[in-house]
Amino acid sequence: MSYLDDPRVLFAAERTLLAWQRSAIALMGFGFVVERFGLFLRMVNNQPLTLSQRGFSLWLGVGLLTVSAMVAIVSSLQFRRVIAKLGEQEIPQGYWSYLGVWLNFLLALVSLSLAAHFVLTE
């Protein structure tokens, strides 16, 4: 897969990974906000939410958190596939090319932990 034996190929792949990472973070934040929106409604109305209202915000938020984790994991696996096909000339000596991958796996773990917490403490 050696294009020009140019390290810019690695950096372009890494920018793509970071763009997916930002998308996963945005989905995780949105999932958290949606799940907690039920709590906000309860505070505004000064009355408990019905089960259907609570269930909708809970499962939509948990779904978004799960999608966030999947985006982080799939983008990391895709990046690892690209990195494995790069030549020696395209990866600078001593460059930590897997730092973003591990950060994505950590992000997925946090997202799934939040989802599990919301489901288990319903």
C-alpha positions as CSV (number, residue, x, y, z in Angstrom):
1,M,0.0,0.0,0.0
2,S,3.0,2.3,-0.3
3,Y,1.9,5.4,-2.1
4,L,4.9,7.7,-2.1
5,D,6.8,6.4,1.0
6,D,5.6,9.6,2.5
7,P,4.7,10.0,6.2
8,R,1.8,12.3,5.2
9,V,-0.2,9.1,4.4
10,L,0.1,8.1,8.1
11,F,-0.9,11.6,9.3
12,A,-3.9,11.6,6.9
13,A,-5.1,8.3,8.3
14,E,-4.6,9.6,11.9
15,R,-6.6,12.7,11.1
16,T,-9.4,10.4,9.9
17,L,-9.2,8.4,13.1
18,L,-9.4,11.6,15.2
19,A,-12.4,12.8,13.2
20,W,-14.2,9.5,14.0
21,Q,-13.0,10.0,17.6
22,R,-14.7,13.4,17.8
23,S,-17.8,11.9,16.4
24,A,-17.8,9.2,19.0
25,I,-17.3,11.8,21.8
26,A,-20.2,13.9,20.4
27,L,-22.5,10.8,20.3
28,M,-21.5,9.9,23.8
29,G,-22.2,13.4,25.0
30,F,-25.6,13.5,23.2
31,G,-26.5,10.1,24.6
32,F,-25.7,11.3,28.2
33,V,-27.8,14.5,27.7
34,V,-30.7,12.5,26.3
35,E,-30.6,10.0,29.1
36,R,-30.5,12.8,31.7
37,F,-33.2,14.8,30.1
38,G,-35.8,12.7,31.9
39,L,-34.3,13.9,35.2
40,F,-34.6,17.5,34.0
41,L,-38.2,17.0,33.1
42,R,-39.0,15.6,36.5
43,M,-37.3,18.6,38.2
44,V,-39.2,21.1,36.0
45,N,-42.6,19.5,36.6
46,N,-42.1,18.7,40.2
47,Q,-43.7,15.3,39.6
48,P,-42.4,11.8,38.8
49,L,-42.1,10.8,35.2
50,T,-44.3,8.0,33.8
51,L,-42.6,4.8,33.0
52,S,-42.9,5.4,29.3
53,Q,-41.3,8.8,29.5
54,R,-38.4,7.5,31.6
55,G,-38.0,4.5,29.4
56,F,-37.8,6.5,26.2
57,S,-35.1,8.8,27.4
58,L,-33.2,5.9,29.0
59,W,-33.2,3.6,26.0
60,L,-32.5,6.3,23.5
61,G,-29.6,7.6,25.6
62,V,-28.2,4.1,26.1
63,G,-28.6,3.4,22.4
64,L,-26.6,6.5,21.5
65,L,-23.9,5.6,24.1
66,T,-23.7,2.1,22.5
67,V,-23.4,3.6,19.0
68,S,-20.7,5.8,20.3
69,A,-18.7,2.8,21.6
70,M,-19.2,1.0,18.3
71,V,-17.9,4.0,16.3
72,A,-14.8,4.2,18.5
73,I,-14.1,0.5,18.2
74,V,-14.7,0.2,14.5
75,S,-12.7,3.3,13.6
76,S,-9.8,2.0,15.7
77,L,-9.9,-1.4,14.0
78,Q,-10.0,0.3,10.6
79,F,-7.0,2.5,11.5
80,R,-5.0,-0.5,12.6
81,R,-5.7,-2.2,9.3
82,V,-4.4,0.8,7.4
83,I,-1.3,1.2,9.7
84,A,-0.5,-2.5,9.2
85,K,-0.2,-1.9,5.4
86,L,2.0,1.1,5.6
87,G,5.7,0.8,4.8
88,E,8.7,1.6,6.9
89,Q,9.2,4.9,5.2
90,E,5.7,6.1,6.0
91,I,5.9,5.8,9.8
92,P,8.5,8.1,11.4
93,Q,11.0,6.4,13.7
94,G,9.8,6.3,17.3
95,Y,6.3,7.6,16.4
96,W,3.5,6.3,18.7
97,S,1.0,5.3,16.0
98,Y,-1.3,3.4,18.3
99,L,-1.9,6.1,20.9
100,G,-5.2,7.2,19.2
101,V,-6.3,3.6,19.0
102,W,-5.9,3.0,22.7
103,L,-7.6,6.3,23.4
104,N,-10.6,5.1,21.3
105,F,-10.7,1.8,23.2
106,L,-10.7,3.8,26.5
107,L,-13.5,6.0,25.1
108,A,-15.5,3.0,24.2
109,L,-15.0,1.5,27.6
110,V,-16.2,4.8,29.3
111,S,-19.3,4.9,26.9
112,L,-20.3,1.3,27.7
113,S,-19.7,1.9,31.4
114,L,-22.0,4.9,31.4
115,A,-24.6,2.8,29.4
116,A,-24.4,0.0,31.9
117,H,-24.6,2.4,34.9
118,F,-27.8,4.0,33.5
119,V,-29.4,0.6,32.8
120,L,-28.5,-0.9,36.2
121,T,-29.5,2.1,38.3
122,E,-32.8,2.7,36.5
